[in-house]
Amino acid sequence: MPDKVLVYSRFPKAQLIRFGERYELLNAAGKRLDEAFPVAELADVSAMITAGGTPLRGDAMDMLPKLGAIVCYGTGYDG
């Protein structure tokens, strides 16, 4: 079973297709996690991909107990 990866920011469809070839994706598309998914669905997320422009608050990270990596696609560290 592929790793479950949360796509936190908005990404082009072509990138999502490529990511989805290797991972099980949960696409939040820039929405708050509690609005996009039931908390139980987030429990097994092992990594998150973001573009950095969407801030990730501590309460959102608390919903991701198995999160092992945050990958920021692009440059900068503002979000």
Secondary structure in CASP SS format (residue, H / E / C, confidence):
PFRMAT SS
TARGET T0000
AUTHOR 0000-0000-0000
METHOD secondary structure of the structure
MODEL  1
M C 1.00
P C 1.00
D C 1.00
K E 1.00
V E 1.00
L E 1.00
V E 1.00
Y C 1.00
S C 1.00
R C 1.00
F C 1.00
P C 1.00
K H 1.00
A H 1.00
Q H 1.00
L H 1.00
I H 1.00
R H 1.00
F H 1.00
G H 1.00
E C 1.00
R C 1.00
Y C 1.00
E E 1.00
L E 1.00
L E 1.00
N E 1.00
A C 1.00
A C 1.00
G C 1.00
K C 1.00
R C 1.00
L H 1.00
D H 1.00
E H 1.00
A H 1.00
F C 1.00
P C 1.00
V H 1.00
A H 1.00
E H 1.00
L H 1.00
A C 1.00
D C 1.00
V E 1.00
S E 1.00
A E 1.00
M E 1.00
I E 1.00
T E 1.00
A C 1.00
G C 1.00
G C 1.00
T C 1.00
P C 1.00
L C 1.00
R C 1.00
G H 1.00
D H 1.00
A H 1.00
M H 1.00
D C 1.00
M C 1.00
L C 1.00
P C 1.00
K C 1.00
L C 1.00
G C 1.00
A E 1.00
I E 1.00
V E 1.00
C E 1.00
Y C 1.00
G C 1.00
T C 1.00
G C 1.00
Y C 1.00
D C 1.00
G C 1.00
END
